[in-house]
Amino acid sequence: MKAIAFCPAHITGFFEVCYDEEGNKVGSRGAGISVTRGSYAEVLPSKAIEIKGNVGKGEVTKEAIKMLGVKVKAKIKNELPFSQGFGMSAASTLATCLAACRLYGIEEREGVKAAHMAEIKMATGLGDVVASYAGGMEIRREAGLEGVEKIEWREKIFLAVVGDEIETRRVLLDEKMVERINETGRECLKEFISSPSLDRFFELSLYFSLNTGLANEKMKRILKEANKIGRAAMCMLGNSIIAAGGKEMRKFLSSYTNYECFIDNEGARVLATFFP
């Protein structure tokens, strides 16, 4: 028996790191967009956990599968790079977990929980799992597995890598940076909830990247030029941008590694199951 699952990549525009009563990270509040490029996982039952594909060592995925209490052999294909704010660690892990759940008759929600907890444990993400499971343009009103409001929106989206990787773990372990992120993220989320739209998402995401200091000088210059053409913001957390703006934006981004896609309104899902 074999199962194939897909999880859309997810781009966070602004966020707030959330903790539980004991001070442990439990997730994030914020907003983002899921896109039609992402991660495919082909999964089979196995006697040992084996992760192959363009996933590095696949540590987060292995950790999530351990949490599920099963053993699988997974072949993963990622359509976007890691450490550039596209949520690919979450996407590859969630796609694998959903396929594993289908194989072993486990409720999907358990797969979402395992992927989310593995991301937090490995400090590779906070809210991408639950957001990409929902799809669309989402508002994460509460941290953790609940409180996600999905807004369906249809739009062509451009993604572009404009600089070196940013290690999510390094940012999340920087207490002063997290303090700035939380102050600005809380402000942005409040504004977005009052008037959610794609234009507002881009506007607040741009403000978030500038006000927190996450955008370096090169990123600031690129964002300034891109916003003369259409709408653009920095992907959290990466030296990359998400943009909308038709042919002119595509031309502007052509000098960088870039990708075209659409907003994915379906969210992560199992695509097929094959029986021997």
ChimeraX commands (.cxc) that place a marker at each C-alpha (Angstrom):
marker #1 position 0.00,0.00,0.00 radius 0.5
marker #1 position 1.25,3.49,-0.84 radius 0.5
marker #1 position -0.11,7.01,-0.25 radius 0.5
marker #1 position 0.83,10.30,-1.93 radius 0.5
marker #1 position 0.12,13.64,-0.27 radius 0.5
marker #1 position 0.69,17.29,-1.13 radius 0.5
marker #1 position 1.17,20.24,1.20 radius 0.5
marker #1 position 1.28,23.81,-0.13 radius 0.5
marker #1 position 4.15,26.07,0.78 radius 0.5
marker #1 position 3.13,28.78,3.21 radius 0.5
marker #1 position 4.41,32.34,3.46 radius 0.5
marker #1 position 3.93,34.22,6.72 radius 0.5
marker #1 position 3.63,37.99,6.39 radius 0.5
marker #1 position 3.64,38.92,10.08 radius 0.5
marker #1 position 3.46,36.97,13.32 radius 0.5
marker #1 position 3.71,36.90,17.09 radius 0.5
marker #1 position 5.56,34.13,18.97 radius 0.5
marker #1 position 3.29,32.57,21.60 radius 0.5
marker #1 position 4.17,30.69,24.78 radius 0.5
marker #1 position 2.28,28.53,27.26 radius 0.5
marker #1 position 2.10,29.07,31.03 radius 0.5
marker #1 position 5.46,27.31,31.49 radius 0.5
marker #1 position 7.19,29.54,28.94 radius 0.5
marker #1 position 7.38,26.94,26.17 radius 0.5
marker #1 position 6.77,28.00,22.58 radius 0.5
marker #1 position 3.40,26.63,21.43 radius 0.5
marker #1 position 3.04,28.36,18.08 radius 0.5
marker #1 position 2.26,31.76,16.65 radius 0.5
marker #1 position -0.52,34.19,15.86 radius 0.5
marker #1 position -0.42,36.05,12.57 radius 0.5
marker #1 position -1.38,35.86,8.91 radius 0.5
marker #1 position -0.05,34.29,5.74 radius 0.5
marker #1 position -0.75,32.79,2.34 radius 0.5
marker #1 position -0.56,29.19,1.08 radius 0.5
marker #1 position 0.54,28.75,-2.54 radius 0.5
marker #1 position 0.21,26.08,-5.21 radius 0.5
marker #1 position 3.88,25.13,-5.11 radius 0.5
marker #1 position 4.89,22.99,-2.18 radius 0.5
marker #1 position 5.90,19.50,-1.13 radius 0.5
marker #1 position 4.90,16.06,-2.43 radius 0.5
marker #1 position 5.44,12.96,-0.31 radius 0.5
marker #1 position 5.19,9.37,-1.54 radius 0.5
marker #1 position 4.97,7.15,1.53 radius 0.5
marker #1 position 5.04,3.38,2.12 radius 0.5
marker #1 position 4.93,1.32,5.32 radius 0.5
marker #1 position 8.39,0.24,6.42 radius 0.5
marker #1 position 10.35,-1.51,9.17 radius 0.5
marker #1 position 12.38,1.67,9.79 radius 0.5
marker #1 position 11.92,5.40,9.25 radius 0.5
marker #1 position 13.58,6.41,6.00 radius 0.5
marker #1 position 13.31,9.89,4.48 radius 0.5
marker #1 position 14.67,10.57,0.98 radius 0.5
marker #1 position 14.51,13.52,-1.42 radius 0.5
marker #1 position 15.62,17.15,-1.39 radius 0.5
marker #1 position 14.99,17.55,2.34 radius 0.5
marker #1 position 18.50,17.62,3.79 radius 0.5
marker #1 position 18.63,15.20,6.70 radius 0.5
marker #1 position 14.86,15.35,7.14 radius 0.5
marker #1 position 15.18,15.65,10.92 radius 0.5
marker #1 position 11.86,17.42,11.46 radius 0.5
marker #1 position 9.98,14.89,9.36 radius 0.5
marker #1 position 11.64,11.99,11.18 radius 0.5
marker #1 position 10.72,13.52,14.53 radius 0.5
marker #1 position 7.08,13.92,13.50 radius 0.5
marker #1 position 6.83,10.33,12.27 radius 0.5
marker #1 position 8.29,9.15,15.58 radius 0.5
marker #1 position 5.61,11.14,17.38 radius 0.5
marker #1 position 2.96,9.36,15.30 radius 0.5
marker #1 position 4.39,6.03,16.46 radius 0.5
marker #1 position 4.72,4.51,12.99 radius 0.5
marker #1 position 7.52,3.64,10.56 radius 0.5
marker #1 position 7.53,4.67,6.94 radius 0.5
marker #1 position 9.71,5.05,3.90 radius 0.5
marker #1 position 9.09,8.48,2.36 radius 0.5
marker #1 position 10.27,10.00,-0.90 radius 0.5
marker #1 position 9.81,13.77,-0.86 radius 0.5
marker #1 position 9.90,16.30,-3.68 radius 0.5
marker #1 position 10.07,19.96,-2.67 radius 0.5
marker #1 position 9.33,22.62,-5.27 radius 0.5
marker #1 position 10.83,25.52,-3.30 radius 0.5
marker #1 position 14.05,25.96,-1.28 radius 0.5
marker #1 position 14.45,25.66,2.48 radius 0.5
marker #1 position 15.29,28.52,4.87 radius 0.5
marker #1 position 13.74,31.19,2.65 radius 0.5
marker #1 position 10.42,31.75,4.37 radius 0.5
marker #1 position 8.40,29.32,2.26 radius 0.5
marker #1 position 7.58,26.94,5.10 radius 0.5
marker #1 position 9.11,23.95,3.31 radius 0.5
marker #1 position 10.14,22.17,6.49 radius 0.5
marker #1 position 6.49,22.25,7.56 radius 0.5
marker #1 position 5.23,21.31,4.08 radius 0.5
marker #1 position 7.46,18.26,3.65 radius 0.5
marker #1 position 6.72,17.11,7.20 radius 0.5
marker #1 position 2.96,17.58,7.00 radius 0.5
marker #1 position 2.69,15.91,3.57 radius 0.5
marker #1 position 4.57,12.90,4.94 radius 0.5
marker #1 position 2.46,12.78,8.10 radius 0.5
marker #1 position -0.85,12.95,6.23 radius 0.5
marker #1 position 0.21,10.13,3.92 radius 0.5
marker #1 position 1.38,8.09,6.92 radius 0.5
marker #1 position -1.96,8.65,8.66 radius 0.5
marker #1 position -3.79,7.38,5.59 radius 0.5
marker #1 position -1.64,4.23,5.51 radius 0.5
marker #1 position -2.09,3.41,9.18 radius 0.5
marker #1 position -5.70,4.51,9.65 radius 0.5
marker #1 position -4.81,7.43,11.93 radius 0.5
marker #1 position -6.95,10.58,12.04 radius 0.5
marker #1 position -5.44,13.42,9.98 radius 0.5
marker #1 position -5.57,15.75,12.97 radius 0.5
marker #1 position -2.97,13.57,14.68 radius 0.5
marker #1 position -0.67,14.06,11.70 radius 0.5
marker #1 position -1.14,17.82,11.88 radius 0.5
marker #1 position -0.39,17.77,15.60 radius 0.5
marker #1 position 2.76,15.67,15.15 radius 0.5
marker #1 position 4.08,17.93,12.37 radius 0.5
marker #1 position 3.33,21.08,14.39 radius 0.5
marker #1 position 4.98,19.78,17.56 radius 0.5
marker #1 position 8.05,18.56,15.65 radius 0.5
marker #1 position 8.49,22.02,14.08 radius 0.5
marker #1 position 8.37,23.66,17.49 radius 0.5
marker #1 position 10.69,21.12,19.10 radius 0.5
marker #1 position 13.29,21.57,16.35 radius 0.5
marker #1 position 12.79,25.40,16.29 radius 0.5
marker #1 position 12.18,25.39,12.53 radius 0.5
marker #1 position 8.73,27.00,12.55 radius 0.5
marker #1 position 5.71,27.99,14.62 radius 0.5
marker #1 position 2.56,28.33,12.55 radius 0.5
marker #1 position 3.23,27.04,9.03 radius 0.5
marker #1 position 1.81,23.55,9.66 radius 0.5
marker #1 position -1.67,24.61,10.77 radius 0.5
marker #1 position -1.79,27.37,8.14 radius 0.5
marker #1 position -0.82,25.14,5.21 radius 0.5
marker #1 position -3.30,22.51,6.38 radius 0.5
marker #1 position -6.08,25.10,6.11 radius 0.5
marker #1 position -4.90,26.73,2.87 radius 0.5
marker #1 position -5.94,30.08,1.41 radius 0.5
marker #1 position -5.05,33.37,3.04 radius 0.5
marker #1 position -5.38,32.69,6.74 radius 0.5
marker #1 position -5.64,34.53,10.02 radius 0.5
marker #1 position -4.12,32.61,12.92 radius 0.5
marker #1 position -6.15,34.13,15.74 radius 0.5
marker #1 position -4.84,31.69,18.34 radius 0.5
marker #1 position -1.57,29.78,18.71 radius 0.5
marker #1 position -1.47,26.02,18.29 radius 0.5
marker #1 position -3.83,23.77,16.37 radius 0.5
marker #1 position -7.01,25.82,16.65 radius 0.5
marker #1 position -8.14,29.34,15.85 radius 0.5
marker #1 position -7.28,29.42,12.14 radius 0.5
marker #1 position -9.63,31.47,9.97 radius 0.5
marker #1 position -9.35,30.76,6.24 radius 0.5
marker #1 position -10.09,33.39,3.62 radius 0.5
marker #1 position -10.35,32.07,0.06 radius 0.5
marker #1 position -8.70,34.38,-2.46 radius 0.5
marker #1 position -7.71,33.89,-6.08 radius 0.5
marker #1 position -4.56,35.64,-7.27 radius 0.5
marker #1 position -1.36,34.91,-9.17 radius 0.5
marker #1 position 1.59,35.14,-6.81 radius 0.5
marker #1 position 5.30,35.59,-7.50 radius 0.5
marker #1 position 8.03,34.38,-5.16 radius 0.5
marker #1 position 11.68,35.40,-5.48 radius 0.5
marker #1 position 14.84,34.55,-3.57 radius 0.5
marker #1 position 16.94,37.71,-3.33 radius 0.5
marker #1 position 19.57,36.84,-0.70 radius 0.5
marker #1 position 21.15,34.21,1.52 radius 0.5
marker #1 position 19.21,31.81,3.70 radius 0.5
marker #1 position 17.95,32.88,7.12 radius 0.5
marker #1 position 18.07,30.22,9.80 radius 0.5
marker #1 position 14.68,30.32,11.54 radius 0.5
marker #1 position 16.17,28.78,14.69 radius 0.5
marker #1 position 18.64,31.67,15.07 radius 0.5
marker #1 position 15.90,34.30,14.93 radius 0.5
marker #1 position 13.53,32.47,17.28 radius 0.5
marker #1 position 16.27,32.08,19.90 radius 0.5
marker #1 position 17.12,35.81,19.84 radius 0.5
marker #1 position 15.12,37.22,22.79 radius 0.5
marker #1 position 15.44,40.87,21.78 radius 0.5
marker #1 position 14.36,40.13,18.22 radius 0.5
marker #1 position 11.40,38.06,19.44 radius 0.5
marker #1 position 10.38,41.00,21.64 radius 0.5
marker #1 position 10.33,43.33,18.61 radius 0.5
marker #1 position 8.54,40.70,16.52 radius 0.5
marker #1 position 5.84,40.24,19.13 radius 0.5
marker #1 position 5.18,43.94,19.62 radius 0.5
marker #1 position 4.88,44.63,15.90 radius 0.5
marker #1 position 3.15,41.34,15.08 radius 0.5
marker #1 position 0.46,41.96,17.68 radius 0.5
marker #1 position -0.17,45.40,16.19 radius 0.5
marker #1 position -0.36,44.05,12.62 radius 0.5
marker #1 position -2.71,41.21,13.51 radius 0.5
marker #1 position -5.13,43.57,15.26 radius 0.5
marker #1 position -5.19,45.80,12.18 radius 0.5
marker #1 position -5.62,42.86,9.78 radius 0.5
marker #1 position -8.50,41.29,11.71 radius 0.5
marker #1 position -10.40,44.58,11.51 radius 0.5
marker #1 position -10.09,44.75,7.71 radius 0.5
marker #1 position -8.69,41.59,6.03 radius 0.5
marker #1 position -7.82,41.77,2.32 radius 0.5
marker #1 position -4.89,40.88,0.09 radius 0.5
marker #1 position -3.86,44.54,-0.23 radius 0.5
marker #1 position -3.96,44.92,3.54 radius 0.5
marker #1 position -1.90,41.76,3.94 radius 0.5
marker #1 position 0.86,43.15,1.75 radius 0.5
marker #1 position 0.72,46.55,3.43 radius 0.5
marker #1 position 1.01,45.16,6.97 radius 0.5
marker #1 position 3.61,42.55,6.00 radius 0.5
marker #1 position 5.81,45.28,4.54 radius 0.5
marker #1 position 5.42,47.34,7.71 radius 0.5
marker #1 position 6.26,44.29,9.85 radius 0.5
marker #1 position 9.52,43.54,8.03 radius 0.5
marker #1 position 10.68,47.17,8.24 radius 0.5
marker #1 position 9.59,47.88,11.81 radius 0.5
marker #1 position 11.14,44.72,13.28 radius 0.5
marker #1 position 14.46,45.21,11.50 radius 0.5
marker #1 position 14.21,41.82,9.81 radius 0.5
marker #1 position 14.63,43.41,6.38 radius 0.5
marker #1 position 18.25,44.27,5.61 radius 0.5
marker #1 position 19.28,47.19,3.39 radius 0.5
marker #1 position 19.23,45.13,0.20 radius 0.5
marker #1 position 15.77,43.80,1.00 radius 0.5
marker #1 position 14.52,47.33,1.72 radius 0.5
marker #1 position 15.74,48.55,-1.69 radius 0.5
marker #1 position 14.11,45.65,-3.54 radius 0.5
marker #1 position 10.83,46.04,-1.69 radius 0.5
marker #1 position 10.78,49.77,-2.41 radius 0.5
marker #1 position 11.21,49.17,-6.15 radius 0.5
marker #1 position 8.76,46.25,-6.24 radius 0.5
marker #1 position 6.05,48.28,-4.55 radius 0.5
marker #1 position 6.30,50.90,-7.29 radius 0.5
marker #1 position 5.18,48.15,-9.69 radius 0.5
marker #1 position 2.66,46.20,-7.64 radius 0.5
marker #1 position 2.51,44.74,-4.14 radius 0.5
marker #1 position 5.41,43.01,-2.40 radius 0.5
marker #1 position 6.52,41.96,1.06 radius 0.5
marker #1 position 9.28,39.96,2.72 radius 0.5
marker #1 position 8.65,36.27,3.42 radius 0.5
marker #1 position 9.02,35.30,7.07 radius 0.5
marker #1 position 11.66,34.14,7.70 radius 0.5
marker #1 position 13.78,34.38,4.57 radius 0.5
marker #1 position 15.67,36.69,2.23 radius 0.5
marker #1 position 12.85,36.30,-0.26 radius 0.5
marker #1 position 9.76,38.20,-1.30 radius 0.5
marker #1 position 6.15,37.44,-2.12 radius 0.5
marker #1 position 4.59,39.71,-4.73 radius 0.5
marker #1 position 1.64,40.36,-7.02 radius 0.5
marker #1 position 1.66,42.61,-10.06 radius 0.5
marker #1 position 1.35,40.83,-13.39 radius 0.5
marker #1 position 3.85,40.96,-16.24 radius 0.5
marker #1 position 5.74,43.98,-14.93 radius 0.5
marker #1 position 6.41,42.27,-11.62 radius 0.5
marker #1 position 7.50,39.10,-13.39 radius 0.5
marker #1 position 9.98,41.14,-15.45 radius 0.5
marker #1 position 11.27,42.95,-12.36 radius 0.5
marker #1 position 11.92,39.66,-10.55 radius 0.5
marker #1 position 13.46,37.88,-13.56 radius 0.5
marker #1 position 17.03,38.66,-12.41 radius 0.5
marker #1 position 16.44,36.58,-9.24 radius 0.5
marker #1 position 15.53,32.94,-8.74 radius 0.5
marker #1 position 11.77,33.26,-9.00 radius 0.5
marker #1 position 8.62,31.16,-9.07 radius 0.5
marker #1 position 5.09,31.70,-10.32 radius 0.5
marker #1 position 2.12,30.18,-8.53 radius 0.5
marker #1 position -1.39,30.90,-7.27 radius 0.5
marker #1 position -2.97,31.05,-3.84 radius 0.5
marker #1 position -3.82,27.48,-2.81 radius 0.5
marker #1 position -7.31,27.44,-1.29 radius 0.5
marker #1 position -7.46,23.67,-0.67 radius 0.5
marker #1 position -4.70,23.19,1.86 radius 0.5
marker #1 position -2.69,20.03,2.54 radius 0.5
marker #1 position -4.33,16.83,1.34 radius 0.5
marker #1 position -3.82,13.18,0.42 radius 0.5
marker #1 position -3.87,12.92,-3.37 radius 0.5
marker #1 position -4.01,9.17,-3.91 radius 0.5
marker #1 position -3.81,5.79,-2.21 radius 0.5
marker #1 position -2.58,2.68,-4.02 radius 0.5
marker #1 position -3.32,-0.86,-2.91 radius 0.5
marker #1 position -1.13,-3.86,-3.86 radius 0.5
marker link #1:1,2 radius 0.2
marker link #1:2,3 radius 0.2
marker link #1:3,4 radius 0.2
marker link #1:4,5 radius 0.2
marker link #1:5,6 radius 0.2
marker link #1:6,7 radius 0.2
marker link #1:7,8 radius 0.2
marker link #1:8,9 radius 0.2
marker link #1:9,10 radius 0.2
marker link #1:10,11 radius 0.2
marker link #1:11,12 radius 0.2
marker link #1:12,13 radius 0.2
marker link #1:13,14 radius 0.2
marker link #1:14,15 radius 0.2
marker link #1:15,16 radius 0.2
marker link #1:16,17 radius 0.2
marker link #1:17,18 radius 0.2
marker link #1:18,19 radius 0.2
marker link #1:19,20 radius 0.2
marker link #1:20,21 radius 0.2
marker link #1:21,22 radius 0.2
marker link #1:22,23 radius 0.2
marker link #1:23,24 radius 0.2
marker link #1:24,25 radius 0.2
marker link #1:25,26 radius 0.2
marker link #1:26,27 radius 0.2
marker link #1:27,28 radius 0.2
marker link #1:28,29 radius 0.2
marker link #1:29,30 radius 0.2
marker link #1:30,31 radius 0.2
marker link #1:31,32 radius 0.2
marker link #1:32,33 radius 0.2
marker link #1:33,34 radius 0.2
marker link #1:34,35 radius 0.2
marker link #1:35,36 radius 0.2
marker link #1:36,37 radius 0.2
marker link #1:37,38 radius 0.2
marker link #1:38,39 radius 0.2
marker link #1:39,40 radius 0.2
marker link #1:40,41 radius 0.2
marker link #1:41,42 radius 0.2
marker link #1:42,43 radius 0.2
marker link #1:43,44 radius 0.2
marker link #1:44,45 radius 0.2
marker link #1:45,46 radius 0.2
marker link #1:46,47 radius 0.2
marker link #1:47,48 radius 0.2
marker link #1:48,49 radius 0.2
marker link #1:49,50 radius 0.2
marker link #1:50,51 radius 0.2
marker link #1:51,52 radius 0.2
marker link #1:52,53 radius 0.2
marker link #1:53,54 radius 0.2
marker link #1:54,55 radius 0.2
marker link #1:55,56 radius 0.2
marker link #1:56,57 radius 0.2
marker link #1:57,58 radius 0.2
marker link #1:58,59 radius 0.2
marker link #1:59,60 radius 0.2
marker link #1:60,61 radius 0.2
marker link #1:61,62 radius 0.2
marker link #1:62,63 radius 0.2
marker link #1:63,64 radius 0.2
marker link #1:64,65 radius 0.2
marker link #1:65,66 radius 0.2
marker link #1:66,67 radius 0.2
marker link #1:67,68 radius 0.2
marker link #1:68,69 radius 0.2
marker link #1:69,70 radius 0.2
marker link #1:70,71 radius 0.2
marker link #1:71,72 radius 0.2
marker link #1:72,73 radius 0.2
marker link #1:73,74 radius 0.2
marker link #1:74,75 radius 0.2
marker link #1:75,76 radius 0.2
marker link #1:76,77 radius 0.2
marker link #1:77,78 radius 0.2
marker link #1:78,79 radius 0.2
marker link #1:79,80 radius 0.2
marker link #1:80,81 radius 0.2
marker link #1:81,82 radius 0.2
marker link #1:82,83 radius 0.2
marker link #1:83,84 radius 0.2
marker link #1:84,85 radius 0.2
marker link #1:85,86 radius 0.2
marker link #1:86,87 radius 0.2
marker link #1:87,88 radius 0.2
marker link #1:88,89 radius 0.2
marker link #1:89,90 radius 0.2
marker link #1:90,91 radius 0.2
marker link #1:91,92 radius 0.2
marker link #1:92,93 radius 0.2
marker link #1:93,94 radius 0.2
marker link #1:94,95 radius 0.2
marker link #1:95,96 radius 0.2
marker link #1:96,97 radius 0.2
marker link #1:97,98 radius 0.2
marker link #1:98,99 radius 0.2
marker link #1:99,100 radius 0.2
marker link #1:100,101 radius 0.2
marker link #1:101,102 radius 0.2
marker link #1:102,103 radius 0.2
marker link #1:103,104 radius 0.2
marker link #1:104,105 radius 0.2
marker link #1:105,106 radius 0.2
marker link #1:106,107 radius 0.2
marker link #1:107,108 radius 0.2
marker link #1:108,109 radius 0.2
marker link #1:109,110 radius 0.2
marker link #1:110,111 radius 0.2
marker link #1:111,112 radius 0.2
marker link #1:112,113 radius 0.2
marker link #1:113,114 radius 0.2
marker link #1:114,115 radius 0.2
marker link #1:115,116 radius 0.2
marker link #1:116,117 radius 0.2
marker link #1:117,118 radius 0.2
marker link #1:118,119 radius 0.2
marker link #1:119,120 radius 0.2
marker link #1:120,121 radius 0.2
marker link #1:121,122 radius 0.2
marker link #1:122,123 radius 0.2
marker link #1:123,124 radius 0.2
marker link #1:124,125 radius 0.2
marker link #1:125,126 radius 0.2
marker link #1:126,127 radius 0.2
marker link #1:127,128 radius 0.2
marker link #1:128,129 radius 0.2
marker link #1:129,130 radius 0.2
marker link #1:130,131 radius 0.2
marker link #1:131,132 radius 0.2
marker link #1:132,133 radius 0.2
marker link #1:133,134 radius 0.2
marker link #1:134,135 radius 0.2
marker link #1:135,136 radius 0.2
marker link #1:136,137 radius 0.2
marker link #1:137,138 radius 0.2
marker link #1:138,139 radius 0.2
marker link #1:139,140 radius 0.2
marker link #1:140,141 radius 0.2
marker link #1:141,142 radius 0.2
marker link #1:142,143 radius 0.2
marker link #1:143,144 radius 0.2
marker link #1:144,145 radius 0.2
marker link #1:145,146 radius 0.2
marker link #1:146,147 radius 0.2
marker link #1:147,148 radius 0.2
marker link #1:148,149 radius 0.2
marker link #1:149,150 radius 0.2
marker link #1:150,151 radius 0.2
marker link #1:151,152 radius 0.2
marker link #1:152,153 radius 0.2
marker link #1:153,154 radius 0.2
marker link #1:154,155 radius 0.2
marker link #1:155,156 radius 0.2
marker link #1:156,157 radius 0.2
marker link #1:157,158 radius 0.2
marker link #1:158,159 radius 0.2
marker link #1:159,160 radius 0.2
marker link #1:160,161 radius 0.2
marker link #1:161,162 radius 0.2
marker link #1:162,163 radius 0.2
marker link #1:163,164 radius 0.2
marker link #1:164,165 radius 0.2
marker link #1:165,166 radius 0.2
marker link #1:166,167 radius 0.2
marker link #1:167,168 radius 0.2
marker link #1:168,169 radius 0.2
marker link #1:169,170 radius 0.2
marker link #1:170,171 radius 0.2
marker link #1:171,172 radius 0.2
marker link #1:172,173 radius 0.2
marker link #1:173,174 radius 0.2
marker link #1:174,175 radius 0.2
marker link #1:175,176 radius 0.2
marker link #1:176,177 radius 0.2
marker link #1:177,178 radius 0.2
marker link #1:178,179 radius 0.2
marker link #1:179,180 radius 0.2
marker link #1:180,181 radius 0.2
marker link #1:181,182 radius 0.2
marker link #1:182,183 radius 0.2
marker link #1:183,184 radius 0.2
marker link #1:184,185 radius 0.2
marker link #1:185,186 radius 0.2
marker link #1:186,187 radius 0.2
marker link #1:187,188 radius 0.2
marker link #1:188,189 radius 0.2
marker link #1:189,190 radius 0.2
marker link #1:190,191 radius 0.2
marker link #1:191,192 radius 0.2
marker link #1:192,193 radius 0.2
marker link #1:193,194 radius 0.2
marker link #1:194,195 radius 0.2
marker link #1:195,196 radius 0.2
marker link #1:196,197 radius 0.2
marker link #1:197,198 radius 0.2
marker link #1:198,199 radius 0.2
marker link #1:199,200 radius 0.2
marker link #1:200,201 radius 0.2
marker link #1:201,202 radius 0.2
marker link #1:202,203 radius 0.2
marker link #1:203,204 radius 0.2
marker link #1:204,205 radius 0.2
marker link #1:205,206 radius 0.2
marker link #1:206,207 radius 0.2
marker link #1:207,208 radius 0.2
marker link #1:208,209 radius 0.2
marker link #1:209,210 radius 0.2
marker link #1:210,211 radius 0.2
marker link #1:211,212 radius 0.2
marker link #1:212,213 radius 0.2
marker link #1:213,214 radius 0.2
marker link #1:214,215 radius 0.2
marker link #1:215,216 radius 0.2
marker link #1:216,217 radius 0.2
marker link #1:217,218 radius 0.2
marker link #1:218,219 radius 0.2
marker link #1:219,220 radius 0.2
marker link #1:220,221 radius 0.2
marker link #1:221,222 radius 0.2
marker link #1:222,223 radius 0.2
marker link #1:223,224 radius 0.2
marker link #1:224,225 radius 0.2
marker link #1:225,226 radius 0.2
marker link #1:226,227 radius 0.2
marker link #1:227,228 radius 0.2
marker link #1:228,229 radius 0.2
marker link #1:229,230 radius 0.2
marker link #1:230,231 radius 0.2
marker link #1:231,232 radius 0.2
marker link #1:232,233 radius 0.2
marker link #1:233,234 radius 0.2
marker link #1:234,235 radius 0.2
marker link #1:235,236 radius 0.2
marker link #1:236,237 radius 0.2
marker link #1:237,238 radius 0.2
marker link #1:238,239 radius 0.2
marker link #1:239,240 radius 0.2
marker link #1:240,241 radius 0.2
marker link #1:241,242 radius 0.2
marker link #1:242,243 radius 0.2
marker link #1:243,244 radius 0.2
marker link #1:244,245 radius 0.2
marker link #1:245,246 radius 0.2
marker link #1:246,247 radius 0.2
marker link #1:247,248 radius 0.2
marker link #1:248,249 radius 0.2
marker link #1:249,250 radius 0.2
marker link #1:250,251 radius 0.2
marker link #1:251,252 radius 0.2
marker link #1:252,253 radius 0.2
marker link #1:253,254 radius 0.2
marker link #1:254,255 radius 0.2
marker link #1:255,256 radius 0.2
marker link #1:256,257 radius 0.2
marker link #1:257,258 radius 0.2
marker link #1:258,259 radius 0.2
marker link #1:259,260 radius 0.2
marker link #1:260,261 radius 0.2
marker link #1:261,262 radius 0.2
marker link #1:262,263 radius 0.2
marker link #1:263,264 radius 0.2
marker link #1:264,265 radius 0.2
marker link #1:265,266 radius 0.2
marker link #1:266,267 radius 0.2
marker link #1:267,268 radius 0.2
marker link #1:268,269 radius 0.2
marker link #1:269,270 radius 0.2
marker link #1:270,271 radius 0.2
marker link #1:271,272 radius 0.2
marker link #1:272,273 radius 0.2
marker link #1:273,274 radius 0.2
marker link #1:274,275 radius 0.2
marker link #1:275,276 radius 0.2
view
